[in-house]
Amino acid sequence: MAAVQDEEHGQHGCAAAARAARTATQDGSVDWSGRPCLRDRSGGWLAGFLMLANQTLVTFAVNCVGTNLVTFMAVVMTLDNADAANRANNWAGTTYVFSIVGALVSDSYWGRYKACTIFQIIFLAGLVELSIASHLFLERSCDFRHGEAGRQAQHCRPPTRAESLVFYISIYQIALGTGAYQPAATTFGADQFDEIDAGERKSKSAFFGYFFVANNLGGVLAVTALAYMEDKGQWVLAFWISTAVALVGVVLFALGTLRYRHFLPNGNAIVSVCQVIVAATKNRHVKTPQQAQDLYEEADYGNDEDAAKIKKKNKMLLHTPDFRCLDKAAVVVTTSTPPTRHQRQSWSLCTVTQVEELKCILRLAPIWVCSILYSTAYSQMSSVFIEQAQAMDASLWGLKIPAAGMGVFEILGVTAFVFIYSFCIARIVSKVVSREPTELERMGVGLVISTLAMITSGLVEQQRLKHATTLTQPSSSSSLTILWQIPQYVLIGASEVFMYVTMTEFFNDQLPEGLKSLGSAMSVASMSAGNFASSLLVTVVMAITCKGGQAAGCWIPQDLNQGHVDRFFFVIAALNAMDLLAYVIFAKRYRPAPLIKPAGADENASPADHEMYI
């Protein structure tokens, strides 16, 4: 479909939009009045399918590294269980931190296409470095010819400092590439469908569902085939396969260059938020007006063409009474006529809309904090769950199930509960209470399910300890089948549907247009904080339980049969239960997003007089 052109841009819309964008962002603030430029005869499902194929391949490649990283840390890097879990969690947390960087850079500076291209190249280079380094190191230092690459036998000598440095540089380069790429790719894929066109709007909604399927498909392939290879000690081959797959993904992405629909970056929303904080601090001694109309809004002052344009096109937010100290940023302290948008100093005077944008973020902060402990429980899948699986009987019908391969049940749980919720739970609840569950209610259900998942994990660990092998058999093993882990993985997957998917939707709904990418970044930041919190929790637990540095009494020792991982899971369950209580309090007190102020609306009119929320 031909791209929609702004009536003010005409046939030279691209150049005009570019000039407008450069003008609007000279002071670092955000101008949301212009429509981004689109490339004619671009986008649509051809571009969308290329992005979906690319996403499947990228997800496959990164899961080849991340899913079994805790095993690589323990077997090849010769770390103990606690250190291996911590470093795997730290890597995952850093990956999510880079996602925030990618979201801000793609929306504010480079644009999404450029960000996708650069970060994919960084990701591919990291995989190449990891493959080469592993080939050279493992060939000289490891021998997997006489057994599995598990913890029951010593296969590798400890790496040298130089070898460790190269390894960590490569995996954190992979974290930068894939972490920063993901938010840009998600939004860039959605850009290929025009919301103004009714047909493309439906296609855009379908694209998000297919994007979710693409993520799961790549993950399933990685945690089955390649995880099995890695458990056999074939790390180098697995890394080279992931590198080749990532290269194919880059080529597919490049093939769509002329077909993609490209948007201009919008300006830096974070700078706008910082301006409010600085301006409110500067005006901290100024008395806040009692009437909202006394606060500064660009569209309310001046008769120039810019003011008219703002009144016509900008989505201005109504003033709300919360966080009144921030209103000082919008107080005009001069006695002369209030300045126009070209005259005001952005770091000394902000608009009501800018102030309300920051208030939106602060309202979400308690909900976001409550999601961190959920992320702590979620992060156990990539660390302690795998260590638990490696101490269980993984044989099934003559085959050996890789410990990391159990993650496929989490993916199946996610996929199943997406449909179960949409076609069963939502319909039943809507018939009973005449409405579907709210986003806040669904997130609360996610916290309940994650608590049950941790309790289930603890009960499974107790059963594993009861079936622990005798001293004449390999240490840190049990006759309990690894299939006992299926319930905990499925429960984690179900909780992810209610928590992570809903949280992303909720944060985007509750933030204005200029901060929606930040909403996605906040969801990712929760995962990052949860991984780091898990690492901290492991460190604290080990410091308390390993008295005098002795292994006896440790909850997560090298030999899990001598530890109490079940207690560790129960601690996380208790923390999740307390977190649920705090969440219920914050959710009940949450004030919805402010209304959008129609052109010419009275600030002091009742909310019933306005029709649109953010």
C-alpha positions in Angstrom: 0.0 0.0 0.0 1.2 3.5 -0.7 2.3 5.3 2.4 0.0 7.8 3.9 1.3 11.3 3.4 0.7 14.3 5.7 -1.4 17.0 4.0 1.1 19.6 5.1 4.1 17.7 3.6 2.6 17.2 0.1 4.9 15.5 -2.4 8.0 16.7 -0.5 6.9 15.2 2.8 10.1 13.3 3.5 12.3 16.3 3.2 9.9 18.5 5.1 9.5 16.0 7.9 13.3 15.6 8.2 13.7 19.4 8.4 10.9 19.6 11.0 12.5 16.8 13.1 15.9 18.5 13.1 14.3 21.8 14.1 12.2 20.2 16.8 15.1 18.4 18.5 17.8 21.1 18.6 17.2 21.7 22.3 16.8 18.0 23.1 13.1 18.2 23.7 10.4 16.2 22.0 8.0 17.5 19.4 5.2 15.1 18.8 3.3 17.3 16.4 4.7 16.0 13.1 4.0 12.6 11.5 7.0 10.5 10.7 7.9 10.1 7.1 7.0 6.9 5.3 8.5 5.3 2.2 5.9 4.9 -0.6 4.8 1.5 -1.8 6.5 -0.2 1.2 5.7 -2.3 4.2 2.9 -4.8 4.3 3.1 -8.6 4.8 6.1 -9.2 2.6 8.2 -6.9 4.8 6.5 -8.4 7.9 7.3 -12.0 6.9 10.9 -11.1 6.4 11.0 -9.6 10.0 9.3 -12.7 11.3 11.8 -15.0 9.7 14.6 -12.9 10.9 13.3 -12.9 14.4 13.0 -16.7 14.4 16.6 -17.1 13.4 17.9 -14.5 15.8 16.0 -16.1 18.7 17.4 -19.5 17.7 20.9 -18.2 17.7 20.8 -16.3 21.0 19.1 -19.2 22.8 21.9 -21.5 21.6 24.2 -19.4 23.8 21.9 -18.3 26.7 19.7 -21.3 27.4 22.6 -23.6 28.4 25.0 -20.8 29.5 24.9 -22.0 33.2 26.1 -25.4 32.1 29.0 -23.9 30.0 30.0 -21.8 33.0 30.1 -24.9 35.3 31.6 -27.4 32.9 33.9 -25.4 30.7 34.7 -22.5 32.9 34.9 -24.8 35.9 32.7 -22.7 38.2 30.7 -24.0 41.2 26.9 -24.1 41.1 26.3 -20.8 42.9 28.9 -18.9 40.8 27.6 -20.4 37.6 24.0 -19.5 38.4 25.0 -15.9 39.4 27.0 -15.3 36.2 24.3 -16.7 34.0 21.8 -14.4 35.7 24.1 -11.4 35.4 24.5 -12.1 31.7 20.7 -12.3 31.2 20.2 -9.2 33.3 22.7 -7.2 31.3 21.0 -8.4 28.0 17.8 -6.8 29.3 19.6 -3.6 30.3 20.9 -3.3 26.7 17.3 -3.7 25.5 16.5 -0.4 27.2 19.5 1.2 25.4 18.3 -0.2 22.1 14.8 1.2 22.6 16.0 4.7 23.4 18.6 4.8 20.6 16.3 3.5 17.9 13.5 5.9 18.7 15.5 8.9 19.5 18.6 9.0 17.3 19.3 6.3 14.7 15.9 5.2 13.7 14.7 1.6 13.9 16.1 0.3 10.6 19.6 1.6 11.4 19.5 0.3 14.9 18.4 -3.2 13.8 21.2 -3.3 11.2 24.0 -2.1 13.6 23.0 -4.3 16.5 22.6 -7.4 14.4 26.1 -6.9 13.1 27.4 -6.5 16.7 25.5 -9.7 17.6 26.9 -11.7 14.7 30.4 -10.5 15.4 30.1 -11.6 19.0 29.0 -15.1 17.9 31.9 -15.4 15.5 34.3 -14.4 18.3 32.7 -16.9 20.7 32.9 -19.7 18.1 36.6 -19.1 17.3 37.6 -18.7 21.0 35.7 -21.8 22.0 37.2 -23.8 19.1 40.8 -22.8 20.2 40.2 -23.2 23.9 38.1 -26.4 24.0 40.4 -28.2 21.5 43.4 -27.7 23.9 41.7 -27.8 27.3 38.7 -30.1 27.2 38.0 -33.8 26.5 34.4 -35.0 26.2 35.2 -38.3 24.5 34.6 -40.3 27.6 31.3 -39.0 28.9 28.6 -36.4 28.9 29.3 -32.8 29.4 27.6 -32.9 32.7 28.8 -32.1 36.2 29.6 -35.6 37.3 33.0 -35.6 35.6 35.8 -33.1 35.2 36.2 -32.5 31.4 38.2 -29.2 31.2 41.1 -27.6 32.9 40.4 -24.1 34.4 40.7 -21.4 31.7 43.5 -18.9 31.8 42.8 -15.2 32.5 43.2 -14.4 28.8 40.8 -17.1 27.7 38.3 -16.0 30.3 38.6 -12.4 29.1 37.9 -13.3 25.5 34.9 -15.5 26.5 33.3 -12.8 28.6 33.9 -10.1 26.0 32.2 -12.2 23.3 29.2 -13.2 25.3 28.6 -9.6 26.5 29.0 -8.4 22.9 26.3 -11.0 22.1 24.2 -9.5 25.0 24.6 -6.0 23.5 23.7 -7.1 20.0 20.6 -9.2 20.8 19.4 -7.1 23.7 19.5 -3.8 21.9 18.1 -5.3 18.7 14.9 -6.8 20.2 12.9 -3.7 21.0 13.9 -2.0 17.8 12.9 -5.2 15.8 9.5 -5.5 17.5 8.6 -1.9 16.7 10.1 -1.9 13.3 8.1 -4.9 12.3 4.9 -3.2 13.5 5.9 -0.1 11.5 5.3 -2.1 8.3 1.5 -1.8 8.9 -0.3 1.5 8.8 -2.7 2.1 11.7 -4.7 4.6 9.7 -5.7 1.9 7.2 -8.3 -0.4 8.7 -7.1 -3.5 6.9 -3.4 -2.9 7.9 -4.5 -2.1 11.4 -5.8 -5.7 11.7 -2.7 -7.0 10.1 -0.6 -5.2 12.6 -2.5 -6.8 15.5 -1.9 -10.2 13.8 1.7 -9.4 13.3 2.3 -9.2 17.1 0.8 -12.6 17.5 3.0 -14.1 14.8 6.0 -12.3 16.3 5.3 -14.1 19.5 5.1 -17.4 17.7 8.4 -16.7 15.9 10.1 -16.1 19.3 8.7 -19.4 20.6 9.6 -21.3 17.4 13.2 -20.2 17.6 13.4 -21.0 21.3 12.0 -24.5 20.8 14.5 -25.4 18.1 17.4 -24.1 20.3 16.4 -25.8 23.6 16.0 -29.2 21.8 18.5 -29.9 19.1 21.4 -27.7 20.0 20.9 -28.1 23.8 21.3 -31.9 23.2 24.5 -31.3 21.3 25.9 -29.1 24.0 25.1 -31.7 26.7 27.2 -34.0 24.6 30.1 -31.6 24.8 29.7 -30.4 21.2 29.8 -26.7 22.2 32.0 -25.6 19.2 29.7 -27.1 16.6 26.6 -25.7 18.4 28.2 -22.2 18.4 29.1 -22.4 14.7 25.6 -23.5 13.8 24.2 -20.5 15.8 26.6 -18.2 14.0 25.5 -19.5 10.5 21.9 -19.1 11.5 22.4 -15.5 12.6 24.2 -14.8 9.3 21.2 -16.1 7.4 19.0 -13.8 9.5 21.1 -10.8 8.7 20.9 -11.6 5.0 17.1 -12.0 5.1 16.8 -8.7 6.9 19.0 -6.9 4.3 16.9 -8.4 1.5 13.9 -6.3 2.7 15.7 -3.0 2.8 14.0 -1.5 -0.3 10.7 -2.9 0.9 10.6 -1.7 4.5 8.7 1.2 5.6 11.1 3.6 7.3 10.2 6.1 10.1 12.2 9.1 11.3 13.3 9.1 14.9 11.0 11.1 17.2 13.4 12.9 19.5 14.5 12.0 23.0 11.7 11.4 25.5 14.1 10.8 28.3 15.5 14.4 27.9 12.0 15.7 28.2 11.5 13.9 31.5 14.9 15.2 32.7 13.9 18.7 31.8 10.8 18.5 34.1 13.0 17.3 37.0 15.5 20.1 36.5 12.9 22.8 36.0 11.0 21.6 39.1 14.2 21.7 41.1 15.0 25.2 39.9 11.5 26.4 40.8 11.3 24.5 44.1 10.8 27.8 46.1 8.0 29.0 43.8 4.4 28.7 45.0 2.4 26.2 42.9 -0.8 27.8 41.5 -4.1 26.5 42.7 -5.7 26.6 39.2 -4.5 24.4 36.5 -4.9 27.1 33.8 -2.2 29.1 35.5 0.4 26.5 34.5 2.2 26.8 31.2 1.1 25.0 28.1 2.4 26.1 24.7 -0.9 25.8 22.9 -2.5 28.2 25.4 -0.1 31.1 24.6 0.8 33.0 21.6 -1.0 33.6 18.3 1.7 32.4 15.9 1.3 29.6 13.5 3.2 27.2 15.7 0.6 27.7 18.5 -2.2 27.1 16.0 -0.5 23.9 14.8 0.0 22.6 18.3 -3.7 23.3 19.2 -4.7 21.4 16.1 -2.5 18.4 16.2 -0.8 17.8 19.6 -2.1 15.4 22.1 -2.0 17.4 25.2 -2.6 15.8 28.6 -5.0 17.2 31.2 -3.5 18.3 34.5 -3.8 15.9 37.4 -3.5 16.7 41.2 -0.8 14.1 41.9 2.8 14.9 42.6 2.1 18.6 42.8 5.8 19.3 43.4 6.4 18.6 39.8 3.9 21.3 38.8 6.5 23.8 39.7 8.2 22.9 36.4 5.3 24.5 34.5 5.1 27.7 36.6 5.9 30.9 34.7 8.2 32.8 37.1 8.6 35.9 34.9 6.2 38.8 35.2 6.2 39.5 31.5 4.1 37.8 28.9 4.6 34.0 29.0 7.0 32.9 26.3 6.2 31.1 23.1 7.7 27.6 22.3 10.6 29.3 20.6 11.3 31.7 23.4 11.1 29.5 26.5 14.1 27.9 28.1 13.4 24.1 28.0 15.4 23.4 31.2 13.7 26.1 33.2 10.0 26.0 32.0 8.2 22.9 30.8 4.6 22.3 29.6 1.8 20.7 31.5 2.0 17.8 29.1 5.7 17.2 29.8 4.9 17.3 33.6 2.0 14.8 33.1 4.3 12.5 31.1 6.6 12.2 34.1 3.7 11.7 36.4 2.5 8.8 34.3 5.9 7.1 34.8 5.8 7.7 38.6 2.3 6.2 38.8 3.6 3.1 37.2 6.7 2.9 39.4 5.1 0.9 42.3 3.6 -1.6 39.8 7.0 -2.0 38.1 8.8 -2.5 41.5 6.4 -5.3 42.3 7.2 -7.0 39.0 10.9 -7.4 40.0 10.4 -10.3 42.5 8.3 -12.0 39.8 11.2 -11.7 37.5 13.4 -13.2 40.2 11.3 -16.3 40.1 11.2 -16.3 36.3 15.0 -16.1 36.1 15.4 -19.5 37.9 14.6 -21.2 34.6 18.0 -20.3 33.1 20.0 -21.1 36.2 18.9 -23.2 39.2 16.2 -25.2 37.3 18.9 -26.4 34.9 21.3 -27.3 37.8 18.4 -29.2 39.4 17.7 -31.1 36.2 21.3 -32.1 35.8 21.0 -33.9 39.2 18.0 -35.9 38.0 17.6 -39.0 35.8 17.4 -37.6 32.3 17.0 -40.9 30.5 13.8 -41.6 28.6 13.2 -44.6 26.3 16.9 -45.0 25.7 17.4 -41.2 25.0 19.0 -38.6 27.3 17.0 -35.4 27.7 19.3 -32.3 27.9 18.7 -30.3 31.1 18.3 -27.1 29.2 15.8 -28.9 26.8 13.2 -28.9 29.6 12.7 -25.2 28.8 10.5 -26.4 25.8 7.7 -27.0 28.3 7.8 -23.4 29.4 7.4 -22.4 25.8 4.6 -24.8 25.3 3.0 -23.5 28.5 3.1 -19.9 27.2 1.7 -20.9 23.8 -1.1 -23.0 25.4 -2.2 -20.4 27.9 -2.3 -17.7 25.3 -5.1 -19.6 23.7 -6.6 -20.9 26.9 -6.9 -17.4 28.2 -8.3 -15.9 25.0 -10.9 -18.6 24.2 -11.7 -19.9 27.7 -10.8 -17.9 30.7 -11.7 -14.4 29.2 -15.0 -15.6 27.8 -16.0 -17.4 31.1 -15.1 -14.4 33.2 -16.9 -12.0 30.9 -20.1 -14.0 31.2 -19.9 -14.2 35.0 -19.0 -10.5 35.8 -20.0 -8.9 32.4 -16.4 -7.9 31.6 -13.0 -9.3 30.9 -10.3 -9.2 33.6 -8.5 -5.9 33.8 -4.8 -5.8 33.1 -4.0 -5.2 36.8 -6.1 -8.3 37.7 -4.3 -10.4 35.2 -0.9 -9.3 36.5 -2.0 -10.3 40.0 -3.0 -13.8 38.7 0.5 -14.0 37.2 2.1 -13.4 40.6 -0.1 -16.1 42.2 0.9 -18.6 39.5 4.6 -17.8 39.9 4.3 -18.4 43.6 2.8 -21.8 42.9 5.6 -22.5 40.5 8.2 -21.9 43.1 6.3 -24.0 45.7 6.1 -26.8 43.1 9.8 -26.5 42.4 10.6 -26.9 46.1 8.4 -30.0 46.4 10.0 -31.5 43.3 13.4 -30.9 44.9 12.3 -32.6 48.1 11.3 -35.7 46.0 14.6 -35.5 44.2 16.5 -35.6 47.5 14.5 -38.6 48.7 15.6 -40.5 45.6 19.2 -39.3 45.8 21.7 -42.0 44.8 24.0 -43.6 47.2 27.7 -42.7 47.7 28.8 -45.6 45.4 27.1 -43.9 42.5 27.9 -40.5 40.9 27.4 -37.6 43.3 24.8 -34.9 42.8 22.4 -37.3 41.1 19.0 -38.8 41.7 16.9 -41.6 40.4 13.9 -39.2 40.1 13.0 -38.7 36.5 13.6 -35.2 35.0 10.0 -35.2 33.8 8.9 -34.2 37.3 10.1 -30.7 36.3 7.3 -30.3 33.7 4.7 -28.8 36.1 7.1 -26.0 37.3 8.0 -25.1 33.8 4.4 -25.1 32.6 3.4 -22.9 35.6 6.2 -20.4 34.8 5.0 -20.3 31.2 1.4 -19.7 32.4 2.5 -16.9 34.7 4.5 -15.3 31.9 1.3 -14.9 29.9 -0.5 -13.2 32.7 2.4 -11.1 33.9 5.0 -10.2 31.2 2.6 -10.1 28.2 0.0 -8.1 30.2 2.6 -5.8 31.7 4.0 -4.8 28.3 0.4 -4.1 27.1 -0.4 -2.2 30.3 2.6 0.0 30.3 2.1 0.9 26.7 -1.6 1.8 27.4 -0.8 3.9 30.3 1.9 6.1 28.7 1.4 8.8 26.1 2.6 8.4 22.5 6.0 9.9 23.1 6.8 7.4 25.9 5.4 4.2 24.6 8.9 2.8 23.7 9.8 3.6 27.3 6.9 1.5 28.4 8.3 -1.5 26.5 11.7 -0.7 28.0 10.2 -0.7 31.5 8.9 -4.2 31.0 12.4 -5.3 29.9 14.0 -3.5 32.8 11.9 -5.6 35.1 13.5 -8.8 33.7 16.9 -7.2 34.1 16.3 -6.2 37.7 14.9 -9.6 38.4 18.0 -11.4 37.1 20.3 -9.2 39.2 18.0 -9.6 42.2 18.3 -13.4 41.8 22.1 -13.2 41.6 22.0 -11.1 44.8 19.7 -13.5 46.5 21.9 -16.5 45.7 24.9 -14.6 47.1 23.1 -13.7 50.3 21.8 -17.3 50.8 25.3 -18.7 50.2 26.8 -16.2 52.6 24.3 -17.1 55.4 24.1 -20.9 54.9 27.8 -21.7 54.2 29.1 -21.1 57.6 32.8 -20.4 57.8 33.1 -21.1 54.1 32.3 -24.8 54.6 30.2 -26.7 52.0 28.3 -28.4 54.8 24.9 -26.7 55.3 25.1 -24.7 52.0 21.7 -24.6 50.2 23.3 -24.6 46.7 26.6 -26.6 47.0 28.5 -28.2 44.2 26.8 -31.5 45.2 23.1 -30.7 45.3 22.4 -33.9 47.2 24.2 -32.3 50.2 22.3 -29.0 49.9 18.8 -27.6 50.3 17.7 -26.1 47.0 14.1 -26.8 48.1 14.5 -24.1 50.8 15.9 -21.7 48.3 12.7 -22.2 46.1 10.5 -21.8 49.2 12.2 -18.5 50.1 11.5 -17.2 46.6 7.9 -18.4 47.0 7.5 -16.5 50.3 9.0 -13.3 48.8 6.5 -13.6 45.9 3.6 -14.0 48.3 4.7 -10.9 50.2 5.1 -9.1 46.9 1.6 -10.1 45.9 0.2 -8.4 49.0 2.1 -5.2 48.2 0.9 -5.4 44.6 -2.7 -5.7 45.6 -2.4 -2.5 47.7 -0.6 -0.6 44.9 -3.1 -1.9 42.3 -6.1 -0.7 44.3 -4.5 2.8 44.7 -3.5 3.1 41.1 -4.9 6.1 39.3 -5.5 5.5 35.5 -3.7 7.4 32.8 -4.7 11.1 32.4 -7.2 12.2 29.8 -6.1 13.7 26.5 -7.0 17.4 26.3 -9.0 18.2 23.2 -8.2 21.4 21.5 -9.7 24.3 23.3 -10.8 22.3 26.3 -11.0 23.8 29.8 -8.4 22.4 32.2 -10.8 22.6 35.1 -13.6 20.8 33.3 -14.7 17.5 34.8 -13.3 14.3 33.4 -16.7 13.4 32.1 -16.4 16.3 29.7 -13.5 14.6 27.9 -13.7 11.5 25.9 -10.2 10.2 25.2 -7.6 8.5 27.5 -4.0 8.1 26.4 
